[in-house]
Amino acid sequence: MTISDLQRQVEQLSPLTVDEINVHRDVAMNCVLRLRLALNHGEIRAAEPDTSSPSGWRANAWVKQGILLAFRLGRLHAIGNFNDWHFFDKDTVPLRSFRVEDGVRIVPGGTAVRDGAFVAPGVIMMPPSYINIGAHVGTGTMIDSHALVGSCAQVGERVHVSAAAQIGGVLEPAGALPVIIEDDVLMGGNTGVYEGCVVKRRAVLATGVVLTGSTPLYDLVNSRTIIRASADEPLIVPEGAVVVAGSRSIASKSDFAREQGLSLYTPIIIKYRDEKTDARTALESALR
């Protein structure tokens, strides 16, 4: 089955009800299996670079529709018995198995990758961490302990997703752009990127930074506020930006806010990456 055939089949099956799909269950199951294999091998992606898009990326709605089809088709079943620890999940979205020939370093301790996620040779996964279906992780990237790469998230090459960092997933709406983390980004510990934000290459998110689609990003270097252009567009962190967790006063909002000295969390671009920043992040290579 070619990729074009796969896309056509997904688009035909997706609008059907569960009862209608079950009439063609064998066909649908084969379609889902082919989709997962194509995702594993990087033949297809939930989102891909697109120079004509303002964000530089576009979502492939049909791929996300195929993943949703897999969940709809799935039936709950038991997954192994690990010293009386019982796990149950849909039979259409199993865990992915690896071989040493795949070149992925998976350190023991509770890490899991769902089938249908692309994990390039040279990726390092520290325990416990998790990569969900539809995600794409580039070579040389480290997924640190307690880190999450959510459904359909696109993570570039040589990225460090530090301990407890969270990259949000997105399946619906199918046309929505997932979270994008481009090449050579450093995500510090306890950072979070959600709602289809795009973090451009070589950016640094310092410990504790949280970004969502509705988060205003204050650029001190260029005296500007970065927000998404519309509800359908992502928040874009500029290339090389060094973002720290800050706050802004809301004293003007009410007497109570002023009396209590209240402020809101806000991410701030404190500088843009330079030789000094690169020297601090160069130590990452020693761990890979």
C-alpha positions as CSV (number, residue, x, y, z in Angstrom):
1,M,0.0,0.0,0.0
2,T,1.5,3.4,-1.0
3,I,1.3,6.4,1.2
4,S,-1.3,7.9,-1.2
5,D,-3.4,4.7,-0.9
6,L,-3.1,4.9,2.9
7,Q,-4.2,8.5,3.0
8,R,-7.2,7.8,0.8
9,Q,-8.2,4.8,3.0
10,V,-7.9,6.8,6.2
11,E,-10.0,9.6,4.8
12,Q,-12.7,7.1,3.7
13,L,-12.8,5.4,7.0
14,S,-12.6,8.3,9.4
15,P,-16.1,9.7,8.9
16,L,-17.8,6.4,9.5
17,T,-19.5,5.4,12.8
18,V,-18.0,2.7,14.9
19,D,-20.7,0.3,13.7
20,E,-20.0,1.1,10.1
21,I,-16.3,0.7,10.7
22,N,-16.8,-2.7,12.3
23,V,-18.4,-4.0,9.1
24,H,-15.0,-3.4,7.5
25,R,-13.0,-4.1,10.6
26,D,-10.3,-6.2,8.9
27,V,-9.7,-3.5,6.3
28,A,-9.6,-0.8,9.0
29,M,-7.2,-2.8,11.2
30,N,-4.8,-3.3,8.3
31,C,-5.0,0.4,7.6
32,V,-4.1,1.3,11.2
33,L,-1.2,-1.2,11.3
34,R,0.2,0.3,8.1
35,L,-0.2,3.8,9.6
36,R,1.7,2.9,12.7
37,L,4.5,1.3,10.7
38,A,4.8,4.4,8.4
39,L,5.0,6.6,11.5
40,N,7.6,4.3,13.1
41,H,9.8,4.6,10.0
42,G,9.3,8.4,9.5
43,E,7.6,7.8,6.2
44,I,4.8,10.1,7.3
45,R,4.5,12.7,10.1
46,A,1.7,14.4,11.9
47,A,3.3,17.7,11.0
48,E,6.1,18.7,8.7
49,P,8.2,21.7,7.7
50,D,6.4,24.1,5.3
51,T,8.2,27.3,4.2
52,S,5.0,28.8,3.0
53,S,3.5,28.7,6.5
54,P,4.1,31.7,8.9
55,S,5.1,29.2,11.5
56,G,7.3,27.2,9.1
57,W,5.1,24.1,9.8
58,R,1.9,22.5,8.7
59,A,-0.3,19.8,10.2
60,N,-1.1,16.7,8.2
61,A,-4.7,16.3,9.3
62,W,-5.2,12.8,7.7
63,V,-2.4,11.4,9.8
64,K,-4.0,12.6,13.0
65,Q,-7.4,11.2,11.7
66,G,-5.7,7.8,11.3
67,I,-4.5,7.9,14.9
68,L,-7.9,8.8,16.1
69,L,-9.3,5.9,14.0
70,A,-6.9,3.6,15.8
71,F,-8.3,4.6,19.2
72,R,-11.9,4.2,17.9
73,L,-11.2,0.7,16.6
74,G,-9.3,-0.4,19.7
75,R,-10.6,-2.8,22.3
76,L,-9.4,-2.8,25.8
77,H,-7.1,-5.7,26.6
78,A,-4.6,-6.7,29.3
79,I,-0.9,-6.0,28.7
80,G,1.3,-8.5,30.5
81,N,1.7,-9.2,34.1
82,F,4.7,-7.6,35.7
83,N,5.0,-8.8,39.3
84,D,1.3,-8.3,39.9
85,W,1.3,-4.9,38.1
86,H,-1.6,-5.0,35.6
87,F,-1.9,-2.7,32.6
88,F,-4.8,-2.3,30.2
89,D,-4.9,-0.4,26.9
90,K,-6.5,-0.4,23.5
91,D,-5.2,-3.3,21.4
92,T,-4.7,-0.9,18.4
93,V,-2.2,1.3,20.1
94,P,0.4,-1.1,21.7
95,L,3.8,-0.2,23.0
96,R,6.7,-0.1,20.5
97,S,9.5,-2.6,20.8
98,F,13.1,-1.8,19.9
99,R,16.2,-3.7,19.0
100,V,19.8,-2.8,19.6
101,E,20.2,-2.3,15.9
102,D,17.7,0.7,16.1
103,G,20.5,2.7,17.8
104,V,18.1,4.1,20.5
105,R,19.6,4.2,24.0
106,I,16.8,3.3,26.5
107,V,18.1,3.2,30.0
108,P,16.2,0.8,32.3
109,G,13.6,2.1,34.7
110,G,10.1,2.4,33.4
111,T,10.4,4.2,30.0
112,A,7.8,3.5,27.4
113,V,7.2,4.4,23.7
114,R,3.9,3.9,22.0
115,D,3.9,2.2,18.6
116,G,3.5,4.8,15.9
117,A,6.2,7.2,17.2
118,F,9.3,7.9,15.2
119,V,12.5,7.7,17.4
120,A,15.6,8.3,15.4
121,P,18.9,6.5,16.0
122,G,21.0,8.3,18.5
123,V,18.1,9.3,20.8
124,I,18.6,8.8,24.5
125,M,15.8,8.1,26.9
126,M,16.4,8.3,30.6
127,P,14.0,6.6,33.0
128,P,11.1,7.0,33.4
129,S,10.0,8.9,30.3
130,Y,7.3,8.5,27.7
131,I,6.8,9.2,24.0
132,N,3.2,9.0,22.7
133,I,1.8,7.9,19.4
134,G,2.4,10.3,16.4
135,A,5.4,11.9,18.0
136,H,8.6,12.4,15.9
137,V,12.0,12.7,17.8
138,G,15.1,13.5,15.9
139,T,18.6,12.1,16.2
140,G,20.9,13.1,19.1
141,T,17.9,14.2,21.3
142,M,17.8,13.4,25.0
143,I,14.5,12.7,26.7
144,D,15.4,13.0,30.4
145,S,13.7,11.5,33.5
146,H,10.0,12.1,34.0
147,A,9.8,13.9,30.7
148,L,6.8,13.5,28.3
149,V,6.6,13.9,24.6
150,G,2.9,14.1,23.9
151,S,0.9,12.8,20.9
152,C,2.0,14.1,17.5
153,A,4.6,16.4,19.0
154,Q,7.6,17.1,16.7
155,V,11.0,17.3,18.4
156,G,14.0,18.1,16.3
157,E,17.6,16.9,16.4
158,R,20.0,17.5,19.3
159,V,17.3,18.7,21.6
160,H,17.5,18.2,25.4
161,V,14.1,17.7,27.0
162,S,15.2,18.0,30.6
163,A,13.9,16.3,33.7
164,A,10.2,16.7,34.3
165,A,9.7,18.7,31.1
166,Q,6.3,18.3,29.4
167,I,5.6,18.6,25.7
168,G,1.8,18.6,25.3
169,G,0.0,16.4,22.8
170,V,-2.7,17.2,20.4
171,L,-5.0,15.0,18.3
172,E,-8.1,17.1,18.0
173,P,-9.0,19.1,16.1
174,A,-7.2,17.1,13.4
175,G,-6.1,20.2,11.5
176,A,-4.5,21.8,14.6
177,L,-0.7,22.1,14.6
178,P,0.9,20.0,17.4
179,V,3.7,21.3,19.6
180,I,6.9,21.8,17.6
181,I,10.4,21.9,19.2
182,E,13.0,22.6,16.5
183,D,16.7,21.6,16.3
184,D,19.2,22.4,19.1
185,V,16.6,23.6,21.6
186,L,17.3,23.2,25.3
187,M,14.2,22.7,27.5
188,G,15.1,23.2,31.1
189,G,13.7,21.2,34.0
190,N,10.0,21.5,34.8
191,T,9.3,23.4,31.6
192,G,6.1,22.9,29.7
193,V,5.1,23.6,26.1
194,Y,1.5,23.1,25.1
195,E,-1.3,24.0,22.7
196,G,0.7,23.9,19.5
197,C,3.4,26.3,20.4
198,V,6.4,26.4,18.0
199,V,9.8,26.8,19.6
200,K,12.3,27.7,16.9
201,R,15.8,26.3,16.6
202,R,18.5,27.0,19.2
203,A,16.0,28.6,21.7
204,V,16.6,28.0,25.4
205,L,13.7,27.6,27.9
206,A,15.0,28.1,31.4
207,T,13.8,26.0,34.3
208,G,10.1,26.5,35.1
209,V,9.1,28.2,31.8
210,V,5.5,27.3,30.7
211,L,4.2,28.2,27.3
212,T,0.6,27.9,26.0
213,G,-1.2,29.2,22.9
214,S,-2.6,32.1,24.9
215,T,0.6,33.0,26.8
216,P,2.0,36.5,25.9
217,L,5.8,36.3,25.6
218,Y,7.6,39.5,26.5
219,D,10.8,40.2,24.5
220,L,12.9,42.6,26.6
221,V,15.6,42.7,23.9
222,N,13.4,44.1,21.2
223,S,10.8,45.8,23.5
224,R,7.8,43.8,22.1
225,T,5.1,41.4,23.1
226,I,4.8,38.2,21.1
227,I,1.4,36.7,20.9
228,R,-0.2,34.4,18.3
229,A,-1.6,36.1,15.3
230,S,-5.0,34.5,15.6
231,A,-6.7,31.6,17.4
232,D,-5.7,29.3,14.6
233,E,-2.0,30.3,14.7
234,P,0.6,29.1,17.2
235,L,2.6,31.1,19.6
236,I,6.1,31.2,18.1
237,V,9.3,31.5,20.3
238,P,11.9,33.1,18.1
239,E,15.1,31.4,17.0
240,G,17.9,31.6,19.7
241,A,15.6,33.2,22.3
242,V,16.6,32.6,25.9
243,V,13.3,32.5,27.9
244,V,13.1,32.7,31.7
245,A,10.1,32.6,34.1
246,G,9.1,36.0,35.2
247,S,6.1,37.9,36.5
248,R,4.1,41.1,35.7
249,S,2.1,43.2,38.1
250,I,-1.7,43.2,38.0
251,A,-2.0,46.1,40.4
252,S,-3.9,48.1,37.8
253,K,-6.6,45.5,37.6
254,S,-8.2,46.2,41.0
255,D,-7.7,47.8,44.4
256,F,-7.5,44.3,45.8
257,A,-4.7,43.3,43.4
258,R,-2.8,46.4,44.3
259,E,-3.3,46.0,48.1
260,Q,-2.1,42.4,48.0
261,G,0.8,43.1,45.6
262,L,-0.5,40.5,43.1
263,S,1.3,39.5,40.0
264,L,1.0,36.9,37.2
265,Y,3.5,34.5,35.9
266,T,4.9,35.4,32.5
267,P,7.7,34.1,30.2
268,I,10.3,36.7,29.3
269,I,13.0,36.7,26.6
270,I,15.9,38.0,28.6
271,K,18.5,37.6,25.8
272,Y,19.3,35.8,22.6
273,R,21.7,32.9,22.5
274,D,25.4,33.8,22.2
275,E,28.8,32.2,22.8
276,K,28.4,32.3,26.6
277,T,25.0,30.5,26.4
278,D,26.4,28.0,24.0
279,A,29.3,27.3,26.4
280,R,26.8,26.6,29.2
281,T,24.8,24.2,27.1
282,A,27.9,22.5,25.5
283,L,28.1,20.2,28.6
284,E,25.0,18.4,27.3
285,S,27.1,16.6,24.6
286,A,29.2,14.8,27.3
287,L,26.1,12.9,28.4
288,R,25.1,11.6,24.9
